Amino acid sequence: MLDALQRLPGTVVDGITRPARRELALEVTRIVVGDERPTRARLEDRMAAADGGLFGPDSVTWQVHGDHCLLAGGVRALLLQTMHPLAMAGVAEHSTYREDPLGRLARTAAYLGTVVYGTVDDARAAVAAVRAVHERVVGIAPDGRPYAANDPHLLTWVHHTLVDSMLRAYRRYGNGQLTDAEADRYVAEWAVVCDLFGAEPAATSVDELRHYFRVMRSELMPTPEARAAARFLLAPPLPLHARPAYGVIAAAAVGMLPRRVRRELWLPLLPLVDPLVVRPAATVAFRSLDWVMDAYPWAEPAA
């Protein structure tokens, strides 16, 4: 059957497969962003008539964030964030990620979509909304230290884990290539978001990003809560039909973590499993997802 399809003209293959791809695209969208139609198309139209947003269509950010491999980057960022005891304490005591993982995912996707593709006012409003939620995230960590989600130091940690993870995911699995100069541009472009949060000065190049993580090593420590969160992130309660694909995404995320983090979160990878098994499987999965999502019915009104 596959050989027969491959011998058909592309337009015929598209006509045969598009209805099934459309339904798959809708299902993927429901899992990732809930029942809301993705905001990118609407925000791009608004932005084109407005101020260009924080980044704009010529930015490296738009190139990177248009790739579905960032799903693995997002999981990696969450795993890495757990390594800071104060950041993890805030998540453990205040987050609803266990009770409503898909809701949390949808809210995060909506935030990133707005910051990347929205107007400057859209992005500022999204950041302000996150900061308002963070105001309630305060407490005492198990080691006796106070924490606050709006602490500039913790905000900078979260920012850098996200930027580093998205960049690594794209450079390993993306559908395009970045030069070293473009990678530096990506890091620098995202520094403006760190500034909007009122965090500490952000890295503006890959070298500065690497230096930041070297400095932070002494603050990182696996806690029981971090290991529990990591286990949850590797096997969240997704619909059964979505679990195999998510398993590949999670494995790709683990493979991009530093060895020390994998070891201390008890997420070991056997030698050669990542390059020989995980990377080829993840590459196929992300390119297949590109093909599926290409059939997304953008022009249809949201249900």
C-alpha positions as MATLAB code, in Angstrom:
seq = 'MLDALQRLPGTVVDGITRPARRELALEVTRIVVGDERPTRARLEDRMAAADGGLFGPDSVTWQVHGDHCLLAGGVRALLLQTMHPLAMAGVAEHSTYREDPLGRLARTAAYLGTVVYGTVDDARAAVAAVRAVHERVVGIAPDGRPYAANDPHLLTWVHHTLVDSMLRAYRRYGNGQLTDAEADRYVAEWAVVCDLFGAEPAATSVDELRHYFRVMRSELMPTPEARAAARFLLAPPLPLHARPAYGVIAAAAVGMLPRRVRRELWLPLLPLVDPLVVRPAATVAFRSLDWVMDAYPWAEPAA';
ca = [
       0.000    0.000    0.000;
       2.774    2.437    0.927;
       4.670    1.644   -2.296;
       1.522    2.289   -4.290;
       0.988    5.645   -2.606;
       4.584    6.646   -3.257;
       4.122    6.032   -6.997;
       1.100    8.351   -7.152;
       1.422   12.080   -7.929;
       1.800   14.264   -4.841;
      -1.571   15.951   -5.301;
      -3.315   12.569   -5.424;
      -1.518   11.349   -2.290;
      -2.458   14.570   -0.525;
      -6.091   14.123   -1.495;
      -6.122   10.552   -0.193;
      -4.368   11.231    3.082;
      -5.590   14.733    3.963;
      -8.865   13.716    5.709;
      -7.036   11.328    8.053;
      -4.222   13.838    8.598;
      -6.799   16.530    9.357;
      -8.375   14.426   12.099;
      -4.965   13.583   13.555;
      -3.991   17.259   13.493;
      -7.165   18.189   15.344;
      -6.513   15.498   17.957;
      -2.904   16.626   18.466;
      -4.150   20.180   18.874;
      -6.751   19.152   21.456;
      -4.068   17.386   23.491;
      -1.544   20.232   23.337;
      -3.716   23.354   23.546;
      -7.113   22.075   24.656;
     -10.261   23.042   22.779;
      -8.934   26.456   21.773;
      -7.889   26.826   18.140;
      -4.133   27.563   17.928;
      -3.460   31.266   18.161;
      -0.562   31.578   15.724;
      -2.573   32.413   12.582;
      -4.733   35.001   14.346;
      -1.777   36.565   16.123;
       0.309   36.742   12.956;
      -2.518   38.599   11.197;
      -2.842   41.024   14.114;
       0.863   41.554   14.331;
       1.249   42.200   10.614;
      -1.117   45.136   10.978;
       0.411   46.306   14.232;
       3.937   46.582   15.588;
       5.891   43.474   14.605;
       5.819   41.935   18.075;
       8.849   41.164   20.201;
      10.546   39.153   17.446;
       8.982   39.401   13.988;
       8.970   37.129   10.924;
      12.678   37.690   10.175;
      13.767   36.553   13.636;
      15.511   33.309   14.485;
      12.797   32.830   17.102;
      10.113   32.504   14.434;
      12.233   29.983   12.557;
      12.867   27.886   15.659;
       9.394   28.037   17.175;
       7.700   26.912   13.998;
       9.170   23.428   14.444;
       7.371   20.630   16.288;
      10.631   19.305   17.747;
      10.218   21.990   20.420;
       7.817   19.606   22.144;
      10.930   17.704   23.248;
      12.583   20.985   24.161;
       9.680   21.849   26.435;
       9.873   18.513   28.257;
      13.648   18.912   28.650;
      13.191   22.393   30.120;
      10.726   21.096   32.703;
      13.034   18.237   33.669;
      15.992   20.586   34.014;
      14.001   23.105   36.057;
      13.304   20.474   38.716;
      16.993   20.449   39.621;
      16.752   23.782   41.439;
      15.372   22.981   44.929;
      13.591   26.319   45.354;
      12.003   26.244   41.912;
      10.930   22.650   42.524;
       9.474   23.524   45.932;
       7.211   26.093   44.330;
       6.026   23.595   41.731;
       5.493   20.811   44.275;
       3.439   22.981   46.630;
       1.479   25.151   44.198;
       1.278   23.603   40.730;
      -1.688   21.593   39.428;
       0.486   19.648   37.003;
      -0.532   16.303   38.524;
      -4.265   16.992   38.690;
      -4.510   18.778   35.323;
      -1.429   18.087   33.187;
      -3.165   18.792   29.886;
      -4.600   22.043   31.216;
      -1.142   23.101   32.342;
       0.247   22.189   28.926;
      -2.473   24.180   27.161;
      -1.834   27.268   29.274;
       1.912   27.062   28.649;
       1.367   26.643   24.906;
      -0.968   29.642   24.855;
       1.584   31.751   26.731;
       4.446   30.839   24.385;
       2.271   31.387   21.305;
       1.340   34.845   22.510;
       4.886   35.872   23.435;
       6.361   34.592   20.169;
       3.667   35.648   17.686;
       1.690   38.370   19.420;
       2.021   42.129   19.398;
       4.226   43.809   21.965;
       1.117   44.577   24.028;
       0.010   40.935   23.764;
       3.408   39.754   25.007;
       3.516   42.244   27.873;
       0.022   41.216   28.946;
       0.983   37.519   28.865;
       4.050   38.177   31.019;
       2.003   40.280   33.446;
      -0.548   37.462   33.759;
       2.192   34.962   34.620;
       3.691   37.329   37.172;
       0.255   37.784   38.759;
      -0.083   34.018   39.180;
       3.462   33.882   40.590;
       2.544   36.373   43.319;
       0.710   33.562   45.116;
       3.572   31.078   44.718;
       5.523   31.690   47.914;
       6.488   29.450   50.799;
       9.222   27.606   52.642;
      11.154   24.840   50.890;
      11.812   21.520   52.673;
      15.364   22.687   53.405;
      14.002   25.688   55.336;
      14.747   28.382   52.747;
      11.993   30.756   51.631;
      11.073   30.818   47.972;
       9.007   33.067   45.710;
       8.222   32.379   42.066;
       8.817   36.047   41.194;
      12.301   35.966   42.722;
      14.486   37.409   39.914;
      17.070   34.673   40.471;
      14.518   31.881   39.984;
      12.917   33.646   37.028;
      16.335   33.769   35.381;
      16.825   30.038   36.011;
      13.504   29.189   34.371;
      14.243   31.529   31.460;
      17.633   30.003   30.729;
      16.408   26.415   30.980;
      13.727   27.223   28.404;
      16.055   29.022   25.989;
      18.756   26.376   26.270;
      16.296   23.511   25.804;
      14.521   25.005   22.791;
      17.827   25.793   21.114;
      19.222   22.313   21.749;
      16.043   20.646   20.491;
      16.085   22.631   17.256;
      19.778   22.094   16.612;
      19.393   18.349   17.121;
      15.959   17.650   15.621;
      14.848   20.766   13.759;
      13.825   20.853   10.129;
      16.480   23.498    9.454;
      20.004   24.402   10.444;
      21.297   27.275   12.563;
      24.722   28.812   12.212;
      26.575   29.690   15.393;
      25.737   33.348   14.756;
      22.028   32.507   14.418;
      22.139   30.504   17.635;
      23.611   33.552   19.388;
      20.836   35.679   17.883;
      18.200   33.328   19.266;
      19.612   33.614   22.791;
      19.850   37.394   22.474;
      16.301   37.720   21.121;
      14.884   35.950   24.160;
      16.769   38.162   26.616;
      14.030   40.774   26.133;
      11.496   38.365   27.678;
      13.707   37.907   30.725;
      13.805   41.702   31.044;
      10.004   41.903   30.889;
       9.808   39.543   33.872;
      12.141   41.772   35.893;
      14.673   38.965   36.214;
      18.439   39.155   36.419;
      20.366   40.017   33.239;
      19.951   37.218   30.729;
      22.549   35.557   28.550;
      22.796   37.080   25.075;
      24.962   34.421   23.408;
      25.505   30.674   23.530;
      28.813   31.162   25.355;
      27.115   33.281   28.020;
      24.405   30.646   28.332;
      27.004   27.918   28.902;
      28.770   30.094   31.458;
      25.473   30.632   33.296;
      24.903   26.902   33.705;
      28.474   26.359   34.907;
      27.932   28.980   37.606;
      24.582   27.452   38.604;
      25.926   23.926   39.155;
      26.555   24.530   42.852;
      22.884   25.488   43.406;
      21.423   22.398   41.772;
      20.411   19.367   43.769;
      17.970   16.531   43.142;
      15.196   16.327   45.731;
      12.585   13.607   46.221;
      10.045   16.025   44.747;
      12.254   16.540   41.690;
      12.572   12.815   41.050;
       8.828   12.365   41.489;
       8.157   15.171   39.012;
      10.607   13.639   36.540;
       8.843   10.271   36.751;
       5.522   12.000   36.142;
       6.869   13.922   33.152;
       8.078   10.695   31.554;
       4.675    9.006   31.859;
       1.827   11.504   32.354;
      -1.792   10.300   32.159;
      -2.286   10.895   28.441;
      -4.865    9.158   26.237;
      -3.663    5.655   25.408;
      -3.246    6.359   21.691;
      -0.975    9.345   22.431;
       1.395    7.538   24.784;
       3.733    5.891   22.221;
       4.410    9.212   20.485;
       4.887   10.981   23.802;
       7.287    8.241   24.868;
       9.508    9.088   21.902;
       9.312   12.818   22.732;
      10.192   12.177   26.385;
      13.111    9.921   25.428;
      14.422   12.640   23.108;
      14.159   15.149   25.967;
      16.071   12.891   28.356;
      18.773   12.323   25.746;
      19.429   16.074   25.577;
      19.918   16.484   29.343;
      23.420   16.791   30.810;
      24.741   13.443   32.064;
      24.846   14.712   35.646;
      21.168   15.694   35.532;
      20.145   12.349   34.053;
      22.107   10.520   36.721;
      20.787   12.537   39.650;
      17.176   12.390   38.483;
      17.574    8.626   37.991;
      17.010    8.885   34.237;
      19.900    6.819   32.874;
      20.323    5.998   29.195;
      22.161    2.877   28.148;
      25.243    3.531   25.987;
      24.414    4.080   22.293;
      20.636    3.929   22.893;
      20.247    7.665   22.281;
      22.220    7.941   19.012;
      21.174    4.571   17.590;
      17.530    4.333   18.699;
      16.123    7.516   20.202;
      17.433   10.074   17.711;
      16.315    8.239   14.566;
      12.901    7.495   16.091;
      12.432   11.076   17.276;
      13.500   12.510   13.925;
      10.914   10.373   12.144;
       8.282   11.315   14.738;
       8.842   15.067   14.390;
       8.890   15.022   10.594;
       5.729   12.890   10.629;
       4.125   15.431   12.937;
       5.086   18.205   10.500;
       3.323   16.233    7.745;
       0.226   15.668    9.868;
      -0.051   19.260   11.076;
       0.311   20.540    7.527;
      -3.287   19.354    7.083;
      -4.581   21.415   10.026;
      -7.789   23.216    8.936;
      -6.744   26.761    9.773;
      -9.454   28.311    7.661;
     -12.291   26.558    9.484;
     -13.959   28.375   12.369;
     -13.129   27.091   15.820;
     -15.629   24.615   17.202;
];
